[in-house]
Amino acid sequence: MADQIPDPVYKAERSFEQGHGLPTISTDLDSVRAYQFEVHFTVPGGVLAETPQSLTLAAKKVTGAEFTIEPVAVNRVNDKVFYPGRPTPGDVTITFDNIYLKRVATDLWNYFTTIYDPISGEMEKNTTPGGSGGIGAFKAERMEIVQLDNAMEPHATIDLYGVWPTKWSAAEFNYSTNDFHSIDVTFKYDFMSQYNY
């Protein structure tokens, strides 16, 4: 009820008495760290020079994994109410270190050109017109964003299904910075799932 004073959850959950251990807030509200993650994904055959797992440790940053539901507006006389409508998957952008030996930039570019090759003008080179003989081959079946706990063991995973690249972007080259160069690749996906182990 609006006239009742809410319970102070932050203070109540501490359950702390001096001399009797630590407040529970120091452990119960521990969170997943933003820097403890791995990315695993398999691209269609014939794209990478090395094994697909070689891209996993080069992943430096992941942003934008999201799924939204568009509302349907319903107008009734003087009122407007909303109902859930069509779901829309977002885009996920992964920043990869531009590593010498593993040819990360070239491998990612080769994957991007299977969708559209700006030199030849070909689109979806790994599939045939009409969908026969390799339907869906331009999409990776699954991409896993594995979240790690304090012991670096898998804690939870964001799974993306039906993944394909939509953008390849080289980071700025600049004498004044003290960073490794990186490659940003944006991927589109059809479905996603978040679950804990």
N, C-alpha and C positions, 0 to 999 in steps of 0.2 A: 504494500500500500504506500501511496505517496507521502502520507503523514507519519510514517514510521521511520525512525533513525536506522540506517543500515548498519550491519555489523562491520567493525573494522577488520577486514580480512588480513591485511598486511601485518597488523600488530598481533592479532589473535593467532595466526599461523606460526608465529615465532616459538611459542610454548617454551619460553626461556626463563630459567631460574639460575641466579648466579651460583657458581660452584657445581652445577649439574650439567656439564657438557656445553655444546654450542647451540645457538639458535637454529631451529630447523630450516630457517630461510637460507642458511649457508649451503645446504645440500638439496633441499626439496625444490628450490627454484633455479638450480643449475640448468644451463641451456647448451644447445648445440653451438659450437663455435663456427663462425663464418669461414674460417680458413681450413677446416677439417673436412675435406671432401675429395672424392675421386669421380671422374667421368669415364664410363665405359660405353663404347658403342661400336657396332660392326657396320661397315659400309658395304655396298654391293661388291661382288667379286671383280677383279681386274682394275680396280681404281688405285689402290695404294701400292707403293713399291715394297713396303715392309708389312709386317703383321698389323692388323687394325689396333691391337692393344698398345702399339707404340705411341699412339696419340693420348693415351690416358694420363700419363705423368706430365705431359706438356700442358695440360689444362690448367690455366692460371686463375680464371674467374668465370663464373656462370651467372648470368642475369636474365630475368624476364620470364622464367617458367611460370605460366599462369593459365587459368581456364576461367572464362567468364560466362555468365548466363544473361542474355539480353532480356530485359523486361518487356512484356506486352502490356501496353496501356489500354485500359477499358474505361470509356467515358459513359457515365450514367447520370443524366440530368445535371445535378450540381456537383457530382462527385467524380473523382478519377481514382481508380484503384489499379494495382499492377499484379500481373501473374508471371510466373517464370516462362520464358520463351526459349528460343534456340540457343544452345551452347556454342561458344566461340573459343577455339584454342588460340593461345598467343604465339609469340615468337620467343625463342631462347637464343641468347648470344653467348658464345663461348670464346674466351680469350686464350689463345695458345701461344706459348713461347716459341719463337722462331729458331728452332734448334738446327744446328749444322748437319749432324750425322743422320738424323732421322727424317730429313727432307719434309718437315712438317708443312711449310708453306706450299711446296710443289704438290704434295699429296692432297692437301685440302683444295688447292686450285683444280687439280685433276678431278676431284669429286664434284666440285662446283660446275665444271664444264660438262659433266655428264647430264646436267639439267639443261644448261644452255652454253654452247660453245661459241664465243664471240668471233672466233676466227672463221669457222665453217658455217655458222648459223644453224647448226643442228640442235635440236631439242630432244631431251630424254634419249640419249644415244644407247642406253642399255635396254631399252624396250622396243618392241615392234609396233607399228600402227595396228590399231584394233585390239591391242592387249594380248595377242597370242604370242607364245614363245617367250615368256619371261615377264608376265604382267607384274607390275609393282616393283620391278628390279631397281628402279631409281631411288626407292625409299629404303632406309635402314629400318629393320623390323623393330628395334628397340634401342633406346639410349637410357642408360642408368646414371642418375646423379646420386652417388652413394654418400650419405652423411656419416661421419665417423665420430665415435665417442672419445673420451679422454684417453683411453688405452689404444686408440686408433683402430678399433674394431667397428664393423658396420653397425650403425644404430637404426637408420631409416633410409629409405630410398624414394626418390621421385623417378618414376618410369615414364618415358615418353615413347609413344608408338607411332609408326609411320613417319619417320623423320627424314627430311631432305633439306639441303642447303639453299637459302634464298639470297645470301649476300656474303661476299668475301671482301675483307677490308684490311689493308696493311696499315699498321700504326705509323705515326709520324716518325720520320728520321730527323734527329736533332742533335747537334754537337753538345748542347748545353745540359742534356740529361745524363743520368748515370743509371740507366735501366737497360735490360735486355729488350730487344725488339720483339714485337708480338704481332699476331694475326688474329683479327676478329672474324668469326664466321657466325652468321645468323641462320638458324634452322627453323623450319616450320614443322609442325607435328599435327597428327589427327586426334590423338587421345592422350590422356595422362592419368597417372595414379600415384598416390602418396601412401606409403604404408611403413609401419615400424616392424622390426624383427622381433 
